[in-house]
């Protein structure tokens, strides 16, 4: 039997809340590639109708790679609050 991995995604406003920054900051980090910030996936039939989603696993990996950051538990805590 094939095992299926269920990927979790977040929208920009959720990601901003998880990181404790504004939604515009997330947009800027994403647009400018600040410190290797993960690019969102664009889901939809074309670029005009596409919605942006970030993989939680990509965000956790990015946080782990940031100097001085050792704990990504706050993402899980923020998820429970939303």
N, C-alpha and C positions, 0 to 999 in steps of 0.2 A: 504494500500500500504506500502510495506516495504521500509524503508529509507536506502539508501546505503551510507556508509561513505567512502569517497575517501581518502586514505592514501597517503601522499607525502614522497618520498624517495630521498636520495642524495648518490652520490658516494664519495669515499674518497677524491678526489681532490676538489670537491665542498664543502665538509665538512671542509676541511683544510682552504679554502678561507673564509668560513663563520666564522670560529673561529680565523682566523688570525694567524694560525700556519702552519708549513710545513706538507706535506702529510706523511712524515715519523713519525712525532710526533703523528698524528692521529693513524697511524698503531701501534705505541708503546703504546699509551694510551689504545687502544682497546685490544691489546695482553696482556698487564699487568693489565688491569682492574683498571687503575689509578682513584682514587676517585670515583669509581662506574661508570666510563665511559661506556656508552651503547655498548654492543656487536652488531656487524652488523648481519643482516640476510644474510644467504647464499642461494642464489636463483639459482637453476639449478639441473640437473639430478644427479649429483654426486659431491663430494668435489673437484675433480680436475677441473671440468668445471664450478663450481659455481661462481657467481659474488657476491661481497659484496655490500650491500646497508644498509644505516641507515635510520630509521624513523625520520622525522623531529620532530615529537611529542616527541620521546625519547630524542633527543638532547635538545629540549627546556626545558623539565623537568629536565634534568641533569644540565643545566645552572642555572635554578631557584634554584636548591639545593646547588649550590656552594656558599660558604660563601662570602658575600659582593657583590654578583651579583644580581641585582634587575631588570634588564631590558634586555629582549631578542629581542628587536626591531632590533638589528643589523643583525639578521638572515634574517628577512624580507627584509631589505635594500640590503643585499648581494644577495638575490634571484633575486631582480629586476635588478641588474647589470649583472647577468650571462645570 
